[in-house]
Amino acid sequence: MQATQIRQKDGVFYFVNYRAKELMAKVRFISRFYGEGEEITPSRISQDDDIAQFISKIERNDEAFQRSLSRSKVKQLKNFYETAVSQPPIPGTVLLFTSERLNFRSSGEGGQGTISEPSSKYLIIDGQHRLAALHFYMQERPDDAATINVPCIIFDARSEDFATEMFVIINSTPTRINKSHLVDLYDRVSFAAPDRKFAARLVEKLYSEGDSPLRYRINRLGGRSQRDKWVLQAELFNELHRWVRGRWRSIQLAGGSSKEVPRYYAIIRDFFKAARAVFGDSVWGKENFMVTKPVTIKAMVRVCADLARDDAEPEAGRLARWEQRLAPIAISPAPRVSRPPAANPARSPLRRPVHRSGRRRNPAHAARFACARPAQAPRPSAARSPTG
């Protein structure tokens, strides 16, 4: 197959020209697309194909790729193909990816030559909607479709991380991919700042490590059920990144990510363990309490940053020390008492405590207030429960 080899910095890729029918036989769709009474069924995705799995999850979960939008976009493109006469229907290139190394043989100057084709079908990095519309157009007007050649860019022999990065770069701005999805990628794409990668690794460890009090409680891309998820990944990431960014110089001097990610994870893990011990299982993670609401989780990360600055070392005994520091804000839920509706507010005072000032009091705000003082000599007012 004729191709042009293109070099940009350290990157090498290829420009080719496929006839429409030939191209459609060489690509695989990983999303379901709908036409007028027809549909394109997505190819079965292997569990080992991380890139196809990732893109498929985004297109299933993100608003930018919901079926109604896909159906409308495909219909608009198909109508354009039908009405375009002097205009080229597909002037822009479709981006394709194969993990196989293709053999390119140069035939002279200018990068011209021939290239082998992969044994498996291409993954579409950019252009699924255009090719879906082309598929339905071919069904209705095969003679017209036979005159269409599709310009394509092929990336071969690149790592899976490269294909993921290309997908994010191309799609994150025009289709507004949810930021929570991008957090999953910070550790995989080269353009992410080191401090963002660091914070993303902390989020991942909080989600997956067996000793994490937030294990499987973070709402992140794919994976487990949405049940029992307390906090959005992007919100938790923002607070951890705020902390990491403020300490980034010292993190670098201490040895960088490889050394400091485990240490910072141990700090945030111990803090949430102390918080869980203080609040108790009857409160921790229960819907009726504010303790593990997203706003409170984020506030507690700031409390953790304050404690870590003053009392992170020694690590031995840290959990017990922090439990003592957090003890003044413990909530002891009272048993349910039946009262006449007129005498009892619609919400239990244990749900969102009201302070004497009349303003609702968030347990994390009390935590920050309590942790600012030595635990050995708390002021009398600090010993009161936030339910008071």
Summary of the structure (lengths in Angstrom):
residues: 388
radius of gyration: 27.8
end to end distance: 77.5
largest distance: 91.0
contacts: 1120
relative contact order: 0.09
helix: 45%
strand: 14%
